[in-house]
Amino acid sequence: MSHHKFEHPRHGHWAFSRGKEPPDIEEKAFPKDDPTKPCKLTTFLGYKARMTHIVREVEKPGSTIVARGGVTLRPALQRLYMTRASAYRDALKSFIEGYQEGIQ
């Protein structure tokens, strides 16, 4: 008869999927960036369940992040907590406005 440990955390990966890319991706296989062309997704490296942060490069001169190497961790998803419909509408409106300001 089997026994399951309910009091211990799960071991191993949480649904890591690589898409259709080969397991040995080399850096030289990616094309060089061309600033005249629009940005596009070159490949799908992977997605792990419960992953909520992204790593991005910072190019702002004079920043302490640039002095450390130019890479920062940033939340990819922001949660909205509200109790009624009017709060939801106001929170969503302010989130969209802030997101559009950040893009420009």
C-alpha distances in whole Angstrom, upper triangle without the diagonal:
4,7,10,13,16,19,19,21,20,21,23,26,26,27,30,32,36,37,39,40,40,38,41,43,46,49,52,50,51,55,57,58,61,62,65,62,59,56,53,49,49,46,42,41,37,36,33,31,33,35,38,41,43,45,49,52,55,59,61,63,63,60,58,55,57,58,54,54,54,50,49,46,46,44,44,43,45,43,45,45,47,47,49,51,54,52,50,53,55,52,51,55,55,52,54,57,56,54,57,59,57,57,61
4,7,10,13,16,16,18,17,18,20,22,23,24,27,29,32,34,36,37,37,35,38,40,43,45,49,47,48,51,54,54,57,59,61,58,56,52,49,46,46,42,39,37,34,32,29,28,29,32,35,37,40,42,45,49,51,55,57,59,60,56,54,51,53,54,51,50,50,47,45,42,42,40,40,39,41,40,42,41,44,44,47,48,51,49,47,50,52,49,48,52,52,49,51,54,52,51,54,56,53,53,57
4,7,9,12,13,15,14,16,18,21,21,23,26,29,32,34,36,37,37,35,38,40,43,45,48,47,47,51,53,53,57,58,60,57,55,51,49,45,45,42,38,36,33,31,28,26,27,30,33,35,38,40,44,47,49,53,55,57,57,54,52,49,51,52,49,48,48,45,43,40,40,38,38,37,39,37,40,39,41,42,44,46,49,47,45,48,50,46,46,50,50,47,49,52,50,49,52,54,51,52,55
4,6,9,9,11,11,13,16,18,18,20,23,26,29,31,34,35,35,32,35,37,40,42,46,44,45,48,50,50,53,54,57,54,52,48,45,42,42,39,35,33,30,28,25,23,23,26,29,32,34,36,40,43,46,50,51,54,54,50,48,45,48,49,45,45,45,41,40,36,37,34,34,34,35,33,36,35,38,38,41,43,45,43,41,45,46,43,43,46,46,43,45,48,47,45,48,50,47,48,52
4,6,6,9,9,11,15,17,18,20,23,26,29,32,34,35,35,33,35,37,40,42,45,44,44,48,49,49,53,53,56,54,51,47,45,42,42,39,35,33,30,27,24,22,22,25,28,30,33,35,39,42,44,48,49,52,51,48,46,43,46,46,43,43,43,39,37,34,35,33,33,32,33,32,34,34,36,37,40,42,44,42,40,44,45,41,41,45,45,42,44,47,45,43,47,48,46,47,50
4,6,8,9,12,16,18,17,20,23,26,29,32,34,35,36,34,36,38,41,42,45,45,44,48,49,49,52,53,55,53,50,46,44,41,42,38,35,33,29,27,23,21,21,24,26,29,32,34,37,41,43,47,48,51,50,47,45,42,45,46,42,42,42,39,36,33,33,31,31,30,31,29,31,31,33,33,36,38,41,39,37,40,41,38,38,42,42,39,41,44,43,41,45,46,44,45,49
4,7,10,12,16,18,18,21,24,27,30,33,36,36,37,34,37,38,41,42,45,45,44,48,49,49,52,52,55,53,50,46,44,41,42,39,35,33,30,27,24,21,21,23,25,28,31,33,37,40,42,45,46,49,48,45,42,40,43,44,40,41,41,37,35,32,32,30,31,30,30,29,31,30,33,33,36,38,41,38,37,40,41,38,38,42,41,39,41,44,42,41,44,46,43,44,48
4,7,9,13,15,15,19,21,24,27,30,33,33,34,31,33,35,37,38,42,41,41,45,46,46,49,50,52,50,47,44,42,39,39,36,32,30,27,25,21,19,19,21,23,25,28,30,34,37,39,43,44,46,46,42,40,37,40,41,37,38,38,34,32,29,30,28,29,28,29,28,31,30,33,34,37,39,41,39,37,40,41,38,38,41,41,38,40,43,41,39,43,44,41,42,46
4,6,10,12,12,15,17,21,24,27,30,30,30,28,30,31,34,35,39,38,38,41,42,42,45,46,49,46,44,40,38,35,35,32,29,26,23,21,17,15,15,17,20,22,25,26,30,33,36,39,41,43,43,39,37,34,37,38,34,34,35,31,29,26,26,24,25,25,26,25,28,28,31,32,35,37,39,36,34,38,38,35,35,38,38,35,37,40,37,36,39,41,38,39,42
4,7,9,9,12,14,18,21,24,26,27,27,25,27,29,31,33,36,35,35,39,40,40,43,44,47,44,42,38,36,33,33,30,26,24,21,19,15,13,14,16,19,21,24,26,29,33,35,39,40,43,43,39,37,35,37,38,35,34,34,30,29,25,26,24,25,24,26,25,28,28,31,33,36,37,40,37,35,38,39,35,35,38,38,35,36,39,37,35,39,40,37,38,42
4,7,9,12,13,17,19,22,25,25,25,22,25,26,29,30,34,33,33,37,38,39,42,43,46,43,41,37,35,32,32,28,25,22,19,18,14,14,15,16,20,21,23,25,29,32,34,38,40,42,42,39,37,34,36,37,33,33,33,29,28,25,26,25,25,25,27,27,30,31,34,36,39,40,42,39,37,40,41,37,37,40,39,36,38,41,38,36,40,41,38,38,42
4,7,9,10,13,16,19,21,21,21,18,21,22,25,27,30,29,30,33,35,35,39,40,43,40,38,34,32,28,28,25,22,19,16,15,12,12,14,15,18,20,21,23,26,29,32,36,38,40,41,37,36,32,34,35,32,31,31,27,26,24,25,24,24,24,27,27,30,31,35,37,39,40,42,39,37,40,41,37,36,39,39,35,37,39,37,35,38,39,36,36,40
4,6,6,10,12,16,18,18,19,16,19,20,23,24,28,27,27,30,32,32,36,37,39,37,35,31,29,25,25,21,18,16,12,11,8,9,11,12,16,17,18,20,24,27,30,33,35,38,39,35,34,30,32,34,30,29,29,25,24,21,22,21,20,21,24,24,28,29,32,35,37,37,40,37,34,37,38,34,33,36,36,32,33,36,34,32,35,36,33,33,37
4,6,9,13,15,18,19,20,18,21,22,25,26,29,28,27,31,32,32,35,36,39,36,34,30,28,24,24,21,18,16,12,10,6,6,8,10,13,16,17,20,23,26,29,33,35,38,39,35,34,30,32,34,31,30,29,25,24,21,21,19,18,19,21,21,25,26,29,31,33,34,36,34,31,34,35,31,30,33,33,29,31,34,32,29,32,34,31,31,35
4,6,10,12,15,16,17,16,19,20,23,25,28,26,26,29,31,31,34,35,37,34,32,28,26,22,22,19,15,14,10,8,6,6,9,11,14,17,18,20,23,27,30,33,35,38,40,36,35,32,33,35,32,31,30,26,25,22,22,20,19,19,22,22,25,27,30,32,34,34,37,34,31,34,35,32,30,33,33,30,30,34,32,29,32,34,31,31,35
4,7,9,13,13,14,13,16,16,19,21,24,22,22,25,27,28,31,32,34,31,29,26,23,19,19,16,12,10,7,6,5,7,10,10,14,15,16,17,21,24,27,30,33,36,37,34,33,29,31,33,30,28,27,23,23,20,20,19,18,19,22,23,26,28,31,34,36,36,38,35,32,34,35,32,30,33,33,29,30,33,31,28,31,33,30,29,33
4,6,9,10,12,11,15,15,18,20,23,20,20,23,26,26,29,30,32,29,27,24,21,17,17,13,10,9,6,6,7,9,13,12,15,17,17,18,21,24,27,30,33,36,38,35,34,31,31,34,31,29,28,24,24,21,22,20,18,19,23,24,27,30,33,35,37,36,38,36,33,35,36,33,31,33,34,30,30,33,31,28,30,33,30,29,32
4,6,6,8,8,11,11,15,16,19,17,16,20,22,23,26,28,30,27,25,21,18,15,14,10,7,6,4,7,9,12,15,14,17,17,16,18,20,22,26,29,32,35,37,34,33,30,30,32,30,27,26,23,23,21,22,21,19,21,24,26,29,32,35,38,39,38,40,38,35,36,37,34,32,34,35,31,30,33,32,28,30,32,29,28,31
4,6,9,10,13,12,16,18,20,17,17,19,22,23,25,27,29,25,24,21,17,14,13,9,7,8,7,9,11,14,17,16,19,19,18,20,21,24,28,30,33,36,38,36,35,32,32,35,32,29,28,25,25,23,23,23,20,21,25,27,30,32,35,38,39,38,40,38,35,36,37,34,32,34,34,31,30,33,32,28,30,32,30,28,31
4,7,9,12,11,15,17,18,15,15,18,21,22,25,27,29,25,24,21,18,14,13,9,8,9,10,12,15,17,21,20,22,23,21,22,24,26,29,32,35,38,40,38,38,34,34,36,34,31,30,27,28,26,26,26,23,25,29,30,33,36,39,42,43,41,43,42,38,39,41,38,35,37,38,34,33,36,35,31,32,35,32,30,33
4,7,8,8,11,13,15,12,12,15,19,20,23,25,27,24,23,20,17,13,11,8,7,7,9,12,15,18,21,20,22,22,20,20,22,24,27,29,33,35,38,35,35,31,31,34,31,28,27,25,26,25,25,25,23,25,29,31,34,37,40,43,44,43,45,43,39,40,41,38,36,38,38,34,33,36,35,31,32,34,31,29,32
4,6,6,10,13,14,11,13,16,20,22,25,27,29,26,26,23,20,17,14,11,11,10,11,15,17,20,23,22,24,24,22,22,24,25,29,31,34,37,39,37,36,33,32,34,32,29,28,26,27,26,28,28,26,28,32,34,37,40,43,46,47,46,48,46,43,44,45,42,39,41,41,38,37,39,38,34,36,37,34,32,35
4,6,9,13,15,13,15,18,21,23,26,29,31,28,28,25,22,18,16,13,12,10,11,14,16,19,22,20,23,23,21,21,23,25,29,31,34,36,38,36,35,32,31,33,30,27,27,25,26,25,27,27,25,28,31,33,37,39,43,45,47,46,48,46,43,44,45,42,40,42,42,38,37,40,38,35,36,38,35,33,36
4,6,10,12,10,13,16,19,21,25,27,30,28,27,24,22,19,16,13,13,11,13,17,18,22,24,22,25,24,22,21,23,24,28,29,33,35,37,35,34,30,30,31,29,26,26,24,26,25,27,28,27,29,33,35,39,41,45,48,49,49,50,48,45,46,47,43,41,43,43,39,39,41,39,36,37,38,35,33,36
4,7,9,7,9,13,15,18,21,24,26,24,24,21,18,15,12,10,11,9,12,16,18,21,24,21,24,22,20,19,20,21,24,26,30,32,34,32,32,28,27,29,27,23,23,21,23,23,25,26,24,27,31,33,37,40,43,46,48,47,48,46,43,44,44,41,39,41,40,36,36,38,36,33,34,35,32,30,33
4,6,6,8,11,13,16,19,22,25,23,23,21,19,16,13,12,14,12,15,18,21,24,26,23,25,24,21,19,20,20,24,25,29,30,32,31,30,27,26,27,25,22,22,21,23,23,25,27,26,29,32,35,39,42,45,48,50,49,50,48,45,46,46,43,41,42,41,38,37,39,37,34,35,36,32,30,33
4,5,6,9,10,13,16,19,22,20,21,18,17,15,12,12,14,12,15,19,21,25,26,23,25,22,19,17,17,17,20,21,25,27,29,28,27,24,23,24,23,19,19,18,21,21,24,25,24,28,31,34,37,41,44,47,49,48,49,46,44,44,44,41,39,40,39,36,35,37,34,31,32,33,30,28,30
4,5,8,9,12,15,19,21,20,21,19,18,16,13,13,16,15,18,22,25,28,30,27,28,26,23,20,20,19,23,23,27,28,31,30,30,27,25,26,25,21,21,21,24,25,27,29,27,31,34,37,40,44,47,50,52,51,51,49,46,47,47,44,42,43,42,38,37,39,37,34,34,35,32,30,31
4,7,9,12,15,19,21,19,20,18,16,14,11,11,14,13,17,20,23,27,29,26,27,26,22,21,21,20,24,25,28,30,33,32,32,28,27,29,27,24,23,22,25,25,27,29,27,30,33,36,40,43,46,49,50,49,50,48,45,45,46,43,40,42,41,38,36,38,36,33,33,35,31,29,31
4,7,9,12,15,17,15,16,14,12,11,8,9,12,12,16,19,22,26,27,24,25,23,20,18,18,18,21,21,25,27,30,29,29,26,24,27,25,22,21,20,22,23,24,26,24,27,31,34,37,40,43,47,48,46,47,45,42,42,42,40,37,38,38,34,33,34,33,29,30,31,28,25,27
4,7,9,12,14,12,14,12,12,11,8,11,14,15,19,22,25,28,30,27,27,25,22,20,19,18,21,21,25,26,30,29,30,27,25,27,26,23,21,21,23,25,26,27,25,29,32,35,38,41,44,48,49,47,47,46,43,43,43,40,38,38,38,35,33,34,33,29,29,30,27,25,26
4,6,10,12,11,13,12,12,13,10,13,17,17,21,23,27,30,31,28,28,25,22,19,18,16,19,18,22,23,27,26,27,24,22,24,24,21,19,19,22,24,25,27,25,29,32,35,38,41,44,48,49,47,47,45,43,42,42,40,37,38,37,34,32,33,32,28,28,29,26,23,24
4,6,9,8,10,9,10,11,10,13,17,17,21,23,26,29,30,26,26,24,20,18,16,14,16,16,19,21,24,24,25,23,20,23,23,20,18,18,20,22,23,25,23,26,29,33,35,39,42,45,46,44,44,42,40,39,39,37,34,35,34,31,29,30,28,25,25,25,23,20,21
4,6,6,8,9,11,13,12,16,19,20,24,26,29,32,33,29,29,26,23,21,18,17,18,17,20,22,25,25,27,25,22,25,26,22,20,21,23,25,25,27,25,28,31,34,37,40,43,47,47,45,45,43,41,40,40,37,35,35,34,31,30,30,29,26,25,25,23,20,20
4,6,7,8,11,14,15,18,21,22,25,27,30,33,33,29,28,26,22,20,17,15,16,15,17,19,23,23,25,23,21,24,25,21,19,20,22,24,24,26,24,27,29,33,35,39,41,45,45,43,43,41,39,38,37,35,33,32,32,29,27,27,26,23,22,22,20,17,17
4,7,9,12,16,16,20,23,24,27,29,32,35,35,32,31,28,25,24,20,19,20,18,20,22,26,26,29,27,24,27,28,25,23,23,25,27,27,28,27,29,31,35,37,40,43,46,46,44,43,42,40,38,38,36,34,33,33,30,28,28,27,25,23,23,22,18,18
4,7,9,12,13,17,20,22,25,26,30,32,33,30,29,27,23,22,20,19,20,19,22,24,28,27,30,27,25,28,29,26,23,23,25,26,26,27,25,27,30,33,35,39,41,44,44,42,42,41,38,37,37,35,32,32,31,29,27,27,26,23,22,23,21,18,18
4,7,10,12,15,18,20,22,24,27,29,30,27,26,24,21,20,18,17,19,18,21,23,27,26,29,26,24,28,28,25,22,22,23,24,23,24,21,24,26,30,31,35,37,41,40,38,38,37,34,33,33,31,28,28,28,25,23,23,23,20,18,20,18,14,15
4,7,9,12,14,17,19,20,23,26,26,23,22,20,17,17,14,15,16,16,19,22,25,24,26,23,22,26,26,23,20,19,20,20,20,21,18,21,23,27,29,33,35,38,39,37,37,35,32,32,32,30,27,27,27,24,22,23,22,18,17,19,17,13,15
4,6,9,11,14,16,18,21,23,24,21,21,20,17,17,15,16,18,19,22,25,28,27,28,25,24,28,27,24,21,20,21,21,20,21,18,20,23,26,29,32,35,38,38,36,37,35,32,32,32,30,27,28,28,25,22,24,23,20,19,21,19,16,17
4,6,8,10,13,14,18,20,21,19,19,18,15,15,14,16,19,20,23,26,29,27,28,25,24,27,26,23,21,19,20,19,19,19,16,19,22,25,28,31,34,37,38,36,37,35,32,32,32,30,27,28,28,25,23,25,24,20,20,22,20,17,20
4,7,9,12,15,19,21,23,20,21,19,16,16,15,17,20,21,24,27,30,28,29,26,25,28,27,23,21,19,21,21,21,22,19,22,25,28,31,34,37,40,41,40,40,39,36,35,36,33,31,32,32,28,27,28,27,24,24,26,23,20,23
4,6,9,12,15,18,21,18,19,18,15,16,16,18,21,23,26,29,32,30,30,26,26,29,27,24,22,20,21,20,21,21,18,21,25,27,30,33,36,39,40,39,40,38,35,35,36,33,31,32,32,29,27,30,28,25,25,27,24,22,25
4,6,8,12,15,17,15,16,16,14,14,16,18,21,24,27,30,32,30,30,26,26,29,27,24,22,20,20,19,19,19,16,18,22,25,28,31,34,37,38,37,38,36,33,33,34,31,29,31,31,27,26,29,27,24,25,27,24,22,25
4,7,10,14,16,13,15,15,13,13,15,17,21,23,26,29,31,28,28,24,25,27,25,22,21,18,18,17,18,18,16,19,22,25,28,31,34,37,39,38,39,37,34,35,36,32,30,32,32,28,28,30,28,25,26,28,25,23,27
4,7,10,13,10,13,13,12,13,16,18,22,25,28,31,32,30,29,25,26,28,26,23,22,19,19,17,17,17,15,17,21,23,26,29,32,35,36,36,37,35,32,33,34,31,29,31,31,27,27,30,28,25,27,28,25,24,27
4,7,9,7,10,11,11,13,16,19,22,25,28,31,33,30,29,25,27,29,26,24,23,19,19,16,16,15,13,14,18,19,23,25,28,31,33,32,34,32,29,30,31,28,26,28,28,24,25,28,26,23,25,27,24,23,27
4,6,6,9,11,12,14,17,21,24,27,29,32,34,30,29,26,28,30,27,25,24,20,19,16,16,15,13,14,17,19,22,24,27,30,32,32,34,31,28,30,31,28,26,29,29,25,26,29,27,24,27,29,26,25,29
4,5,9,11,13,16,19,23,26,29,31,34,35,32,31,28,30,32,29,28,26,23,21,17,17,15,13,13,16,16,20,22,25,27,29,29,31,29,26,28,29,26,25,28,28,24,25,28,26,24,27,29,26,26,30
4,6,9,12,15,18,22,24,28,30,33,33,30,29,26,28,30,27,27,25,21,19,15,15,12,11,11,13,13,17,18,22,24,27,27,29,26,24,26,27,23,22,26,25,22,23,26,24,22,25,27,24,25,28
4,6,8,11,15,18,21,24,26,29,30,27,26,22,25,27,24,23,21,18,16,12,11,9,9,9,12,14,17,19,23,26,28,28,30,27,24,26,27,23,22,25,24,21,22,25,22,20,23,25,22,22,26
4,7,10,13,17,19,22,24,27,28,24,24,20,23,25,23,22,20,17,14,10,9,6,5,6,9,10,14,17,20,23,25,26,27,24,21,23,24,20,19,22,21,17,19,21,19,17,20,21,18,19,23
4,7,10,13,15,19,20,23,24,21,20,17,19,21,19,18,16,13,10,7,5,4,5,7,10,13,16,19,22,26,28,28,29,26,23,25,25,21,20,23,21,17,19,21,18,16,19,20,17,17,21
4,6,10,12,16,18,21,22,19,19,15,17,20,17,16,14,10,8,6,5,6,6,9,12,15,19,22,25,29,30,30,31,28,25,27,26,23,22,23,22,18,19,21,18,16,18,19,16,16,19
4,7,10,13,15,18,20,17,16,12,14,16,14,12,10,7,6,5,6,9,9,13,15,19,22,25,28,32,34,33,34,31,29,30,29,26,25,26,24,21,22,23,20,18,20,20,16,16,19
4,7,10,12,15,17,14,15,11,12,15,13,11,8,6,6,7,7,10,10,14,16,20,23,26,29,33,35,34,34,31,29,30,29,26,25,26,24,20,21,22,19,16,18,18,14,14,17
4,7,9,12,14,12,13,9,9,12,11,9,5,5,6,9,10,14,14,18,20,23,26,29,32,36,38,37,37,34,32,32,31,28,27,28,26,23,23,23,20,18,19,19,15,15,17
4,6,9,11,9,10,7,6,10,10,9,5,6,7,10,11,15,15,19,20,24,26,29,32,36,37,37,36,33,32,32,30,28,27,27,25,22,22,22,19,17,19,17,14,14,15
4,6,9,8,11,9,7,10,12,10,7,9,11,14,15,18,19,22,23,27,29,32,35,39,40,39,38,36,34,34,32,30,29,29,26,24,24,23,20,19,20,18,15,15,15
4,6,6,9,9,7,10,12,12,9,11,12,15,15,19,20,23,23,27,29,32,34,38,39,39,37,35,34,33,31,29,28,28,25,24,24,22,19,19,19,17,14,15,15
4,6,9,9,7,9,12,12,10,13,14,18,19,22,23,26,27,30,32,35,38,41,42,42,41,38,37,37,35,32,32,31,28,27,27,26,23,22,23,20,18,18,18
4,7,9,7,8,11,12,11,14,15,18,19,23,24,27,27,31,32,35,38,41,43,43,41,38,38,38,35,33,33,32,29,28,29,27,24,24,25,22,19,21,20
4,5,5,7,9,10,9,11,11,15,16,19,21,24,24,27,29,32,35,38,40,40,38,35,35,35,33,30,30,30,27,25,26,25,22,22,23,20,17,19,19
4,5,5,6,9,9,11,11,14,15,19,21,24,24,27,30,32,35,38,40,41,39,36,36,36,34,31,32,32,29,27,28,27,24,24,25,23,20,22,22
4,5,5,7,5,7,7,10,12,16,18,21,22,25,28,30,33,37,39,39,38,35,34,35,33,30,30,30,27,25,26,26,22,22,23,21,18,20,21
4,5,5,4,7,9,13,15,19,20,24,24,28,30,33,36,40,42,41,41,38,36,37,35,32,32,32,29,27,28,27,24,23,24,22,19,20,21
4,6,7,10,11,15,17,21,23,26,27,30,33,35,39,42,44,44,43,40,39,40,38,35,35,35,32,30,31,31,27,26,28,26,22,24,24
4,6,8,9,13,16,19,22,25,26,29,32,34,37,41,43,43,43,39,38,39,37,34,34,35,32,30,31,31,27,26,28,26,23,24,25
4,6,9,12,15,19,21,24,25,29,32,34,38,41,43,43,43,40,38,39,38,34,34,35,32,30,30,30,27,26,27,26,22,23,24
4,7,10,13,17,18,21,23,26,29,32,35,39,41,40,40,37,35,36,34,31,31,31,29,26,27,27,23,22,23,22,18,19,20
4,7,10,13,15,18,20,23,26,29,33,36,38,38,38,35,33,34,33,29,29,30,27,24,25,26,22,21,22,21,18,18,20
4,6,10,12,15,17,20,23,26,29,33,35,35,34,31,30,31,29,26,26,27,24,21,23,23,20,18,20,20,16,17,19
4,7,9,12,14,17,20,23,26,30,32,32,32,29,27,29,27,24,24,25,23,20,21,22,19,17,20,20,16,17,20
4,6,9,10,14,17,19,23,26,28,28,28,25,24,25,24,20,20,21,19,16,17,19,15,14,17,17,13,15,18
4,6,7,10,13,16,20,23,25,25,25,22,20,22,21,18,17,19,17,14,16,17,14,13,16,17,14,15,18
4,7,10,13,16,20,23,25,24,25,22,20,21,21,17,16,18,17,13,14,16,14,12,15,16,13,14,17
4,7,10,13,16,20,21,21,22,19,16,18,18,14,13,16,15,11,13,15,13,11,15,16,14,15,19
4,7,10,13,17,18,18,19,16,14,15,15,11,11,14,12,9,11,14,12,11,14,15,14,15,19
4,6,10,13,15,16,17,13,11,14,14,10,10,14,13,10,13,15,14,13,17,18,17,19,22
4,7,10,12,12,13,10,8,11,11,7,8,11,11,9,12,14,13,14,17,18,18,20,23
4,7,10,11,12,9,8,11,11,8,10,13,13,12,15,17,16,17,20,21,21,23,26
4,6,8,9,6,6,9,10,8,10,13,13,13,16,18,18,19,21,23,23,25,28
4,7,9,7,8,11,12,11,13,16,16,16,19,21,21,22,25,26,27,29,31
4,6,5,6,9,10,11,12,14,16,17,19,20,21,22,25,26,27,29,31
4,5,5,6,9,10,10,12,14,15,16,18,20,21,23,24,26,27,29
4,5,5,6,9,10,11,12,14,15,17,18,20,21,23,24,26,28
4,5,5,6,8,10,11,12,14,15,16,18,20,21,22,24,26
4,6,5,6,8,10,10,12,14,15,16,18,20,21,22,25
4,6,5,6,9,10,11,12,14,15,17,18,20,21,23
4,6,5,6,9,10,11,12,14,16,17,18,20,22
4,5,5,6,9,10,11,12,14,15,16,18,20
4,6,5,6,9,10,10,12,14,15,17,19
4,5,5,6,9,10,11,12,14,16,17
4,6,5,6,8,10,11,12,14,16
4,6,5,6,9,10,11,12,15
4,5,5,6,9,10,11,13
4,5,5,6,9,10,11
4,5,5,6,9,10
4,5,5,6,9
4,5,5,7
4,5,5
4,6
4
